[in-house]
Amino acid sequence: MLSEKAWDEAASSWLDFVRSGKDFHRDGLNNPATFALIGNVRGRIVLDMACGEGYNTRMLARQSAEIIGIDFSERMIELAKKKEEEEKLGIRYYVMDATDLSKLPNSYFDLVTCFMSLQDIREYRKAISEAARVLKSRGRFVFSIPHPCFENIIARGKRINASRRYFGEAMYVLPWDMERLAKAFRTTTFHRTLTDYVDALHRSRLLVSRLVEPRPTREGLLKYPHLRRHVLTPQSIIVESVKSADES
Ligand SMILES: C[S@@+](CC[C@H](N)C(=O)[O-])C[C@H]1O[C@@H](n2cnc3c(N)ncnc32)[C@H](O)[C@@H]1O
């Protein structure tokens, strides 16, 4: 198990990957679908959980009334704050573990997002219950993860497709070693089933309202031909859930 320091050490390479347009899964596939699902957040109060250096936080901030980004990596938050100084969008960033948001009030946010990060959070059930706690009644928790049915995982030192070993949680060290990266890095991540995630949502009174398995758009394919394989097989899944009105 690598510590959170792994994300601190990855932060500069991650920033280059994300801000230079090399993260084509994000730009050509996942973000168009995610933001279409989220819809208009004008006037809404938003929390972006595990926000990294803040790329998607900034996209949300261009509309929302109030937005907070949190991440447990000090370096990621430092980079996010630096960008906020350069381009003021009114985002407040804090170093915080997603599993302990006790500095944030109950029932405050209209929307909590967690983009491609829940799979990296060891105690994902706690993070989900914290998201539920800080949401207003009928507020939404929207998260994306690599699709657990089709992602590549590392089992016994070998990279295999989850379709061959779906059941059971697996923790492994993921080598980020694509040529597109300025510098390779490694992080700890987890394979869990869709049932695991939906059970955790259910336990926190978050009821699944919509799922999206993003498919490349025509424009996305023209710009990023690598996305062709996702015409037939999803790379990620986006889950929208709503906090039950019974609990505020
Ligand atoms: C794959 S990156 C995604 C970052 C960002 N959401 C984005 O879309 O660019 C995963 C992020 O999760 C953060 N993270 C992992 N575990 C966390 C935890 N327990 N609490 C807060 N952040 C965490 C990492 O520091 C890293 O920034």
The ligand as an ORCA input file, in Angstrom:
! r2SCAN-3c Opt
* xyz 0 1
  C      -7.340     10.115    -10.335
  S      -7.174     11.561     -9.352
  C      -8.623     12.475     -9.861
  C      -8.568     13.919     -9.433
  C      -9.727     14.806     -9.896
  N     -11.002     14.373     -9.366
  C      -9.785     14.914    -11.389
  O     -10.803     14.524    -11.981
  O      -8.805     15.402    -11.979
  C      -7.625     10.920     -7.744
  C      -7.539     11.951     -6.631
  O      -8.103     11.374     -5.456
  C      -7.414     11.920     -4.343
  N      -7.707     11.069     -3.178
  C      -7.483      9.741     -3.036
  N      -7.901      9.316     -1.824
  C      -8.421     10.400     -1.184
  C      -9.037     10.604      0.078
  N      -9.164      9.589      0.970
  N      -9.476     11.837      0.395
  C      -9.327     12.875     -0.474
  N      -8.735     12.748     -1.681
  C      -8.293     11.527     -2.049
  C      -5.967     11.938     -4.812
  O      -5.144     12.775     -4.030
  C      -6.135     12.408     -6.261
  O      -6.053     13.810     -6.355
*
